[in-house]
Amino acid sequence: MSRTTTEAHGDAKTMRRVAFASGTGTTIEFYDFFIYGTAAALVFPTVFFPALGSTAGTVASFATYAVAFGARPLGALLFGHFGDRLGRKTTLITTLLLMGVATVLIGLIPSSDSIGVAAPIILIALRICQGLAVGGEWAGATLLAAEYAPPTKRGLYAIFPQLGPAIAFALSSGTFLIVNQFVGETSDAFVTWGWRIPFIASALLVLVGLYVRLKVEETPVFKRQAAEAANNPAPKGSVLEVFWKQPRELLLAGGALAMMFAFFYTGTAYLTAYGTTALGLERGTVLSLGIGASVIFAASVIVSNLYSDRVGRRKVVIGSCVLSIPWGFALFPILDNGTPLAFFIGLSLTLCIMGISYGPAGALLPEMFQTRYRYTGAGMAYAIAAVIGGGTAPILATDLTADHGSGAVGWMLAGFGLLSLLCALAMPETQHRALEGQPTPTEKRHPIPETA
């Protein structure tokens, strides 16, 4: 690597530190997010909504799960503003602390039997805090990797923050599995206090994440942007600038990634409940199979990211959307065989198809927006996709199954796949875009819209 390139993008030691910091942070944030989803599927209907009955309690539980998706756009806007003004590093430390404190407090909430309606109200308030944190976390972590990475290796370095959810899903399932094995499959202890252990234990992970992120310097791209802004007398843009400068990119990216969220949260949250209730599988079996599926999810993220450096982000996302439509129809006929193998195949391929889109998204969204509002733009596009696909899918799946059978959920997933395919086809390729400075010859054909 030449001296100029090293100065612009960081030496090997710095890049290893950046990779570790971006991956560790997203792992911790999504671990906290996923243990909520697992608990919402397994115990929250009993702990916080006992008076509603099984089906209504599950719907209410997943409704609190969806609350965080409504908070994500606000988190993206809030932390995007500070990330674009104060820097990536400071903002990422703040989101990590917010998520960590909210998660530990969830583990300490008394049940509805103890404090009545106050319990679900506190749960919802803390869930909103989790949504705000994740809304600001993902964009910062991917920008940390993308703004340090050499232009031809953004897909490679995007692997590290994008592996966070796969590792977090394995950790979440593994932690609940250990607790489940310790207290017993049929013991009331799991519902009474066992589920709280993963939430409280997350405090240790947060301390590790803080240590790692404090060791990382601000990105060179942001430093140069901040220096230019300090010497420029022009007024700073509004926090809403991205909405009128690049609205098309926001909407297309949000739509193109909606399938990704629908498949992911159907797999990680809804199928956990479906496996234990509708299919009658043991809780420990479902959690164990979730760990195995996370390995396949991680592999799909790695392969798709590396491939996106060769053929472009758009083609890989389109390929994932094409696969998602027939798989939506095939998923529940496979699951309804009721065997552990069928459940593993269904969950693994659902997360694999999702991972093919999710991997390139870590480079795609930072490449779509100008540096001055890149944190806000990438975070908001990601949050829009989360609201469309992730916030609605588990709730709709529960209602559809109760009213029309599991086949209706397949139609829902295929619909999300079609929506994302149409949006992905309308998106430009971003692979060769420069994150700052002069555009490359390829970028001139698909430029980032100029700021006024």
C-alpha positions as CSV (number, residue, x, y, z in Angstrom):
1,M,0.0,0.0,0.0
2,S,1.4,3.4,-0.9
3,R,2.0,6.1,1.6
4,T,-0.8,8.3,0.2
5,T,-3.3,5.4,0.3
6,T,-2.1,4.6,3.8
7,E,-2.7,8.1,5.0
8,A,-6.1,8.3,3.4
9,H,-7.5,4.9,4.6
10,G,-5.3,3.8,7.5
11,D,-2.5,1.3,7.9
12,A,-3.0,-2.4,8.5
13,K,-3.0,-2.1,12.3
14,T,-5.6,0.7,12.1
15,M,-7.8,-1.3,9.7
16,R,-7.7,-4.3,12.0
17,R,-8.8,-2.1,14.9
18,V,-11.5,-0.5,12.8
19,A,-12.8,-3.9,11.7
20,F,-12.8,-5.2,15.2
21,A,-14.5,-2.1,16.6
22,S,-17.3,-2.0,14.0
23,G,-18.0,-5.7,14.3
24,T,-17.9,-5.8,18.1
25,G,-20.2,-2.8,18.4
26,T,-22.9,-4.2,16.1
27,T,-22.6,-7.6,17.7
28,I,-23.3,-6.1,21.1
29,E,-26.1,-3.8,19.9
30,F,-27.9,-6.6,18.0
31,Y,-27.4,-9.1,20.8
32,D,-29.3,-6.8,23.1
33,F,-31.9,-6.3,20.4
34,F,-32.3,-10.1,19.7
35,I,-32.6,-11.2,23.3
36,Y,-35.6,-9.0,23.4
37,G,-37.0,-10.8,20.3
38,T,-36.3,-14.2,21.8
39,A,-37.9,-13.3,25.1
40,A,-40.9,-11.7,23.3
41,A,-41.5,-15.1,21.6
42,L,-40.9,-17.3,24.6
43,V,-41.9,-15.6,27.9
44,F,-43.2,-12.0,27.5
45,P,-46.8,-13.1,26.8
46,T,-46.8,-14.8,30.2
47,V,-44.7,-12.3,32.1
48,F,-46.2,-9.0,30.9
49,F,-49.5,-9.9,29.2
50,P,-51.0,-12.9,31.2
51,A,-54.6,-11.7,31.1
52,L,-54.7,-11.6,27.3
53,G,-54.4,-15.4,26.6
54,S,-51.9,-17.2,24.4
55,T,-52.6,-15.7,20.9
56,A,-53.5,-12.1,22.0
57,G,-50.6,-12.2,24.5
58,T,-48.2,-13.1,21.7
59,V,-49.6,-10.4,19.4
60,A,-49.2,-7.8,22.2
61,S,-45.7,-9.1,22.9
62,F,-44.6,-8.7,19.3
63,A,-46.3,-5.3,19.3
64,T,-43.8,-4.1,21.9
65,Y,-41.2,-5.7,19.8
66,A,-42.3,-3.6,16.8
67,V,-42.3,-0.4,18.9
68,A,-38.5,-0.2,18.5
69,F,-38.9,-0.2,14.7
70,G,-41.0,2.9,15.0
71,A,-38.3,4.6,17.1
72,R,-35.5,3.7,14.6
73,P,-36.2,6.5,12.2
74,L,-36.1,9.0,15.1
75,G,-32.8,7.4,16.3
76,A,-31.4,7.6,12.8
77,L,-32.3,11.3,12.6
78,L,-31.1,12.2,16.1
79,F,-27.9,10.3,16.1
80,G,-27.3,10.9,12.4
81,H,-27.4,14.7,13.1
82,F,-24.8,14.3,15.8
83,G,-22.8,11.8,13.8
84,D,-22.6,14.2,10.9
85,R,-21.7,17.2,13.1
86,L,-19.7,15.7,16.0
87,G,-18.2,12.6,14.4
88,R,-18.8,8.9,14.1
89,K,-16.8,7.8,17.1
90,T,-18.5,9.9,19.8
91,T,-22.0,9.1,18.5
92,L,-21.2,5.3,18.4
93,I,-20.2,5.4,22.0
94,T,-23.4,7.1,22.9
95,T,-25.6,4.6,21.1
96,L,-23.8,1.7,22.7
97,L,-24.3,3.1,26.2
98,L,-28.0,3.8,25.6
99,M,-28.6,0.3,24.3
100,G,-26.7,-1.3,27.2
101,V,-28.5,0.6,30.0
102,A,-32.0,0.0,28.4
103,T,-31.3,-3.7,28.0
104,V,-30.1,-4.2,31.6
105,L,-33.1,-2.3,32.9
106,I,-35.5,-4.6,30.9
107,G,-34.0,-7.5,32.8
108,L,-34.9,-5.9,36.1
109,I,-38.6,-5.0,35.3
110,P,-41.0,-6.7,37.8
111,S,-43.8,-8.8,36.2
112,S,-47.4,-7.6,35.6
113,D,-48.4,-9.8,38.6
114,S,-46.2,-7.6,40.8
115,I,-46.8,-4.1,39.5
116,G,-49.7,-4.4,37.2
117,V,-50.0,-2.3,34.0
118,A,-46.8,-0.3,34.9
119,A,-44.8,-3.4,33.9
120,P,-45.7,-3.3,30.1
121,I,-45.5,0.5,30.1
122,I,-41.9,0.5,31.4
123,L,-41.1,-2.3,29.0
124,I,-42.4,-0.2,26.0
125,A,-40.4,2.9,27.2
126,L,-37.2,0.9,27.4
127,R,-37.9,-0.8,24.1
128,I,-38.2,2.7,22.5
129,C,-34.7,3.5,23.9
130,Q,-33.4,0.3,22.3
131,G,-34.9,1.4,19.0
132,L,-33.4,4.8,19.2
133,A,-30.0,3.2,19.9
134,V,-30.1,0.7,17.0
135,G,-31.4,3.5,14.7
136,G,-28.2,5.4,15.3
137,E,-25.8,2.4,15.7
138,W,-25.9,0.6,12.3
139,A,-25.1,3.6,10.1
140,G,-22.2,4.7,12.3
141,A,-20.6,1.2,12.4
142,T,-20.8,0.8,8.6
143,L,-19.5,4.3,8.0
144,L,-16.6,3.6,10.3
145,A,-15.6,0.7,8.1
146,A,-16.5,2.3,4.7
147,E,-14.8,5.6,5.3
148,Y,-11.5,3.8,6.4
149,A,-11.6,1.1,3.7
150,P,-9.8,1.4,0.3
151,P,-12.3,2.1,-2.5
152,T,-12.0,-1.3,-4.1
153,K,-12.4,-3.2,-0.7
154,R,-15.4,-1.6,0.8
155,G,-17.4,-4.8,0.5
156,L,-14.6,-6.7,2.2
157,Y,-14.5,-4.3,5.2
158,A,-18.3,-4.1,5.3
159,I,-18.2,-7.8,6.3
160,F,-17.2,-6.9,9.9
161,P,-20.1,-4.7,11.0
162,Q,-22.5,-6.9,8.9
163,L,-21.4,-10.0,10.7
164,G,-22.7,-8.5,14.0
165,P,-26.3,-9.7,13.7
166,A,-25.3,-13.2,12.8
167,I,-22.9,-13.5,15.8
168,A,-25.5,-11.7,18.0
169,F,-28.2,-14.2,17.0
170,A,-25.9,-17.1,17.9
171,L,-25.0,-15.5,21.2
172,S,-28.7,-14.7,22.0
173,S,-29.8,-18.2,21.2
174,G,-26.8,-19.7,23.0
175,T,-27.4,-17.6,26.2
176,F,-31.0,-18.5,26.4
177,L,-30.1,-22.2,25.6
178,I,-27.7,-22.3,28.5
179,V,-30.2,-20.7,30.9
180,N,-32.9,-23.2,29.6
181,Q,-30.6,-26.2,30.2
182,F,-29.7,-24.9,33.7
183,V,-33.3,-24.3,34.9
184,G,-35.0,-27.1,32.9
185,E,-37.3,-27.3,29.9
186,T,-40.5,-27.5,31.9
187,S,-39.4,-25.5,35.0
188,D,-41.3,-22.3,36.0
189,A,-37.9,-20.8,36.9
190,F,-37.2,-19.9,33.2
191,V,-40.4,-17.7,33.1
192,T,-39.9,-16.4,36.6
193,W,-36.3,-15.3,36.5
194,G,-34.2,-17.3,34.0
195,W,-35.1,-15.1,31.1
196,R,-33.6,-12.1,32.9
197,I,-30.1,-13.4,33.0
198,P,-29.2,-12.7,29.3
199,F,-30.4,-9.1,29.7
200,I,-28.5,-8.4,32.9
201,A,-25.3,-10.2,31.6
202,S,-25.2,-7.8,28.6
203,A,-23.6,-5.2,30.8
204,L,-20.3,-7.2,30.5
205,L,-20.5,-7.0,26.7
206,V,-21.1,-3.3,26.8
207,L,-18.0,-2.7,28.8
208,V,-16.0,-4.7,26.2
209,G,-17.6,-2.6,23.4
210,L,-16.8,0.7,25.1
211,Y,-13.1,-0.3,25.5
212,V,-12.8,-1.2,21.8
213,R,-14.5,1.9,20.5
214,L,-12.5,4.3,22.7
215,K,-9.4,2.9,21.0
216,V,-10.5,3.9,17.5
217,E,-9.7,7.3,15.9
218,E,-12.3,9.3,14.0
219,T,-12.5,8.4,10.3
220,P,-10.2,10.3,7.9
221,V,-13.1,11.2,5.6
222,F,-15.0,12.9,8.4
223,K,-11.9,14.7,9.7
224,R,-11.3,16.2,6.2
225,Q,-15.0,17.1,5.9
226,A,-14.9,18.8,9.3
227,A,-11.8,20.7,8.5
228,E,-13.3,22.0,5.2
229,A,-16.5,22.9,7.0
230,A,-14.5,24.9,9.6
231,N,-12.9,26.9,6.9
232,N,-16.1,27.4,4.9
233,P,-18.3,30.4,6.0
234,A,-21.4,28.9,4.4
235,P,-24.1,27.9,7.0
236,K,-24.3,24.2,7.9
237,G,-27.1,22.2,6.3
238,S,-30.2,21.3,8.1
239,V,-30.6,17.9,9.8
240,L,-33.4,17.3,7.2
241,E,-31.1,18.2,4.2
242,V,-30.9,14.6,3.0
243,F,-34.7,14.5,2.6
244,W,-34.8,17.2,-0.1
245,K,-31.4,16.5,-1.6
246,Q,-31.7,12.7,-2.0
247,P,-35.3,11.6,-1.4
248,R,-35.2,9.1,-4.3
249,E,-32.2,7.3,-2.8
250,L,-33.9,7.2,0.7
251,L,-37.1,5.6,-0.6
252,L,-35.5,3.2,-3.1
253,A,-33.0,2.0,-0.5
254,G,-35.7,1.6,2.1
255,G,-37.9,-0.4,-0.3
256,A,-35.0,-2.5,-1.6
257,L,-34.0,-3.6,1.9
258,A,-37.5,-4.1,3.2
259,M,-37.5,-7.8,2.3
260,M,-34.3,-8.3,4.1
261,F,-35.9,-7.1,7.4
262,A,-39.1,-9.0,6.8
263,F,-37.2,-12.3,6.4
264,F,-34.8,-11.6,9.2
265,Y,-37.3,-10.8,11.9
266,T,-39.7,-13.4,10.8
267,G,-36.8,-15.9,11.1
268,T,-35.2,-14.6,14.4
269,A,-38.4,-13.7,16.3
270,Y,-41.6,-15.2,14.8
271,L,-40.2,-18.6,13.9
272,T,-38.9,-19.0,17.4
273,A,-42.5,-18.7,18.6
274,Y,-43.8,-20.8,15.7
275,G,-41.4,-23.6,16.4
276,T,-42.3,-24.0,20.0
277,T,-46.1,-23.4,19.7
278,A,-47.4,-24.4,16.3
279,L,-44.8,-27.1,15.6
280,G,-44.5,-28.3,19.2
281,L,-40.7,-28.4,19.2
282,E,-38.9,-28.1,22.5
283,R,-37.5,-24.7,23.5
284,G,-34.0,-26.0,23.7
285,T,-34.2,-27.6,20.2
286,V,-35.4,-24.4,18.6
287,L,-32.6,-22.4,20.3
288,S,-30.0,-24.9,19.3
289,L,-31.1,-24.9,15.7
290,G,-31.0,-21.1,15.8
291,I,-27.3,-21.3,16.6
292,G,-26.7,-23.5,13.6
293,A,-28.7,-21.3,11.3
294,S,-26.6,-18.3,12.4
295,V,-23.5,-19.9,10.9
296,I,-25.2,-20.2,7.5
297,F,-26.4,-16.6,7.9
298,A,-22.8,-15.5,8.6
299,A,-21.4,-17.4,5.6
300,S,-24.0,-15.7,3.3
301,V,-22.9,-12.3,4.5
302,I,-19.2,-13.0,3.9
303,V,-19.7,-14.4,0.4
304,S,-22.2,-11.8,-0.8
305,N,-19.9,-8.9,0.4
306,L,-16.9,-10.3,-1.3
307,Y,-18.9,-10.9,-4.5
308,S,-20.2,-7.3,-4.3
309,D,-16.7,-6.0,-4.7
310,R,-16.5,-7.9,-8.0
311,V,-19.9,-7.5,-9.6
312,G,-21.4,-4.6,-7.7
313,R,-23.9,-4.2,-4.8
314,R,-27.0,-3.8,-6.9
315,K,-26.7,-7.1,-8.7
316,V,-26.2,-9.0,-5.4
317,V,-29.3,-7.4,-3.8
318,I,-31.4,-8.1,-6.9
319,G,-30.3,-11.7,-6.8
320,S,-31.4,-12.0,-3.2
321,C,-34.8,-10.4,-4.0
322,V,-35.4,-12.9,-6.8
323,L,-34.7,-15.8,-4.5
324,S,-37.0,-14.4,-1.8
325,I,-40.2,-14.6,-3.8
326,P,-40.4,-18.4,-4.4
327,W,-38.9,-19.1,-1.0
328,G,-41.7,-17.2,0.7
329,F,-44.2,-19.7,-0.8
330,A,-42.0,-22.7,0.0
331,L,-41.0,-21.8,3.6
332,F,-44.1,-22.9,5.6
333,P,-44.9,-26.1,3.7
334,I,-41.4,-27.2,4.6
335,L,-41.7,-26.0,8.3
336,D,-45.1,-27.7,8.7
337,N,-43.5,-31.1,8.3
338,G,-42.8,-30.5,12.0
339,T,-39.4,-32.1,12.3
340,P,-36.3,-30.4,13.7
341,L,-34.6,-30.9,10.3
342,A,-37.4,-29.1,8.5
343,F,-37.3,-26.3,11.0
344,F,-33.5,-26.0,10.5
345,I,-33.8,-25.9,6.7
346,G,-36.6,-23.3,6.8
347,L,-34.8,-21.0,9.3
348,S,-31.4,-21.4,7.6
349,L,-32.5,-20.6,4.1
350,T,-34.6,-17.7,5.3
351,L,-31.6,-16.2,7.0
352,C,-29.3,-17.1,4.1
353,I,-31.5,-15.2,1.5
354,M,-31.7,-12.3,3.9
355,G,-27.9,-12.4,4.4
356,I,-27.2,-12.1,0.7
357,S,-28.9,-8.7,0.7
358,Y,-27.7,-7.7,4.1
359,G,-24.0,-8.1,3.4
360,P,-23.7,-5.5,0.5
361,A,-26.0,-3.1,2.3
362,G,-23.0,-2.2,4.6
363,A,-21.2,-0.7,1.6
364,L,-24.2,0.2,-0.5
365,L,-25.8,2.8,1.8
366,P,-22.7,4.7,2.7
367,E,-21.9,5.0,-1.0
368,M,-25.3,6.5,-1.8
369,F,-25.0,9.7,0.3
370,Q,-22.8,12.8,0.5
371,T,-20.3,13.0,3.4
372,R,-22.0,16.0,5.0
373,Y,-25.2,14.0,5.7
374,R,-24.0,10.4,5.1
375,Y,-24.6,9.3,8.7
376,T,-28.2,10.6,8.6
377,G,-28.9,9.3,5.1
378,A,-27.6,5.8,5.5
379,G,-29.2,5.5,8.9
380,M,-32.6,6.8,7.7
381,A,-32.7,4.6,4.7
382,Y,-31.9,1.6,6.9
383,A,-34.6,2.7,9.4
384,I,-37.2,3.1,6.7
385,A,-36.5,-0.5,5.5
386,A,-36.7,-1.7,9.2
387,V,-40.1,0.0,9.7
388,I,-41.5,-1.4,6.4
389,G,-40.3,-5.0,6.8
390,G,-39.1,-5.6,10.3
391,G,-41.7,-3.8,12.4
392,T,-44.7,-5.3,10.6
393,A,-43.7,-8.8,9.6
394,P,-43.8,-10.6,13.0
395,I,-47.1,-9.0,14.0
396,L,-48.7,-9.7,10.6
397,A,-47.4,-13.2,10.6
398,T,-49.0,-13.9,14.0
399,D,-52.4,-12.5,12.8
400,L,-52.2,-14.2,9.4
401,T,-51.5,-17.6,10.9
402,A,-54.3,-17.3,13.3
403,D,-56.9,-16.1,10.7
404,H,-55.8,-17.8,7.5
405,G,-53.1,-20.4,8.3
406,S,-49.4,-20.4,7.8
407,G,-49.6,-20.3,4.0
408,A,-50.8,-16.7,4.2
409,V,-47.4,-15.8,5.8
410,G,-45.7,-17.1,2.7
411,W,-47.8,-14.7,0.6
412,M,-46.7,-11.8,2.9
413,L,-43.0,-12.7,2.5
414,A,-43.3,-13.1,-1.2
415,G,-45.0,-9.6,-1.3
416,F,-42.0,-8.1,0.5
417,G,-39.7,-9.8,-1.9
418,L,-41.5,-8.3,-4.9
419,L,-41.5,-4.8,-3.4
420,S,-37.8,-5.0,-2.8
421,L,-37.1,-6.4,-6.2
422,L,-38.8,-3.5,-8.0
423,C,-37.0,-0.9,-5.8
424,A,-33.6,-2.6,-6.3
425,L,-34.1,-2.7,-10.1
426,A,-34.6,1.1,-10.0
427,M,-31.5,1.8,-7.9
428,P,-28.2,2.8,-9.5
429,E,-24.9,0.9,-8.9
430,T,-22.7,2.5,-6.3
431,Q,-19.7,0.2,-6.3
432,H,-17.3,2.7,-8.0
433,R,-18.4,5.8,-6.3
434,A,-15.8,7.9,-4.4
435,L,-16.8,8.8,-0.9
436,E,-15.2,12.2,-1.3
437,G,-13.3,14.2,-3.8
438,Q,-13.5,13.7,-7.6
439,P,-15.7,11.0,-9.0
440,T,-14.4,8.0,-10.8
441,P,-15.2,7.5,-14.5
442,T,-17.9,5.0,-13.5
443,E,-19.3,7.3,-10.8
444,K,-19.8,10.0,-13.5
445,R,-22.5,7.7,-15.1
446,H,-24.2,7.2,-11.7
447,P,-23.2,10.2,-9.6
448,I,-24.1,11.1,-6.0
449,P,-26.5,14.1,-6.4
450,E,-24.6,17.3,-5.8
451,T,-25.4,19.4,-2.8
452,A,-26.4,23.0,-3.2
